[in-house]
Amino acid sequence: MYSWQIIYLVLVVALASFVLLRSPEGTAGKIMTFILNWLAPYTSITIAFVAIFQQGFLPALPFFALAGFCFITFLKRSTNATQNN
């Protein structure tokens, strides 16, 4: 795995853990939620496909797992939040 891939994983996991633990509100919370709902999963899937073609399937697994985690956790949280309001 390349160093930029590891840095990307660490940054997204840190952002996800921050949002899960603190649940920021306001404009910053909306931006972080957008990043974790849409930007991080699609970027992770793109990096995973690049990793498959360049490095094989095994280095792509963490990116697929991260994309699935972001889609399931944060998209579900945001749809529940809009239904409750």
C-alpha positions in Angstrom: 0.0 0.0 0.0 1.3 3.5 -0.8 1.8 6.1 1.9 -0.8 8.4 0.5 -3.4 5.6 0.7 -2.5 5.0 4.4 -2.7 8.7 5.1 -6.1 8.9 3.4 -7.4 5.9 5.5 -6.1 7.5 8.7 -7.7 10.9 7.9 -11.1 9.5 7.1 -11.1 7.2 10.1 -10.1 10.1 12.4 -12.9 12.3 10.9 -15.4 9.5 11.2 -14.5 8.8 14.8 -14.7 12.5 15.7 -18.2 12.8 14.2 -19.4 9.6 15.9 -18.0 10.7 19.3 -18.9 14.4 19.2 -21.8 14.8 16.7 -20.9 18.4 15.6 -23.7 20.7 14.7 -24.1 23.8 12.6 -22.2 24.5 9.4 -19.2 22.4 10.4 -21.4 19.5 11.2 -23.1 19.7 7.8 -19.8 19.9 6.0 -18.4 16.9 7.9 -21.6 14.9 7.3 -21.5 15.7 3.6 -17.9 14.6 3.5 -18.7 11.3 5.3 -21.9 10.7 3.4 -20.8 11.3 -0.2 -17.2 12.4 -0.7 -15.3 9.8 1.4 -17.2 6.7 0.2 -17.0 7.6 -3.5 -13.3 8.5 -3.1 -12.7 5.3 -1.3 -14.3 3.2 -4.0 -12.3 5.0 -6.6 -9.1 4.4 -4.7 -10.1 0.8 -4.3 -10.5 0.2 -8.0 -7.2 1.9 -8.7 -5.6 -0.3 -6.0 -7.1 -3.4 -7.6 -5.6 -2.5 -11.0 -2.2 -1.5 -9.7 -1.6 -3.6 -6.5 -4.1 -6.4 -6.5 -7.3 -7.1 -4.6 -5.9 -7.3 -1.0 -4.8 -3.6 -0.7 -8.3 -2.6 -2.0 -10.2 -4.3 0.8 -9.8 -1.6 3.5 -11.1 1.0 1.0 -14.2 -1.0 0.2 -14.7 -1.6 3.9 -14.4 2.1 4.7 -16.8 3.0 1.9 -19.4 0.5 3.2 -18.9 1.7 6.7 -19.4 5.4 5.7 -22.5 4.6 3.6 -24.2 2.4 6.2 -23.4 4.5 9.3 -23.5 8.1 8.2 -26.1 7.9 5.5 -28.4 6.0 7.9 -27.8 8.6 10.6 -28.6 11.5 8.3 -31.8 10.0 7.0 -32.9 9.2 10.5 -32.1 12.8 11.5 -34.2 14.2 8.7 -37.1 11.9 9.5 -37.1 12.8 13.2 -37.3 16.6 12.5 
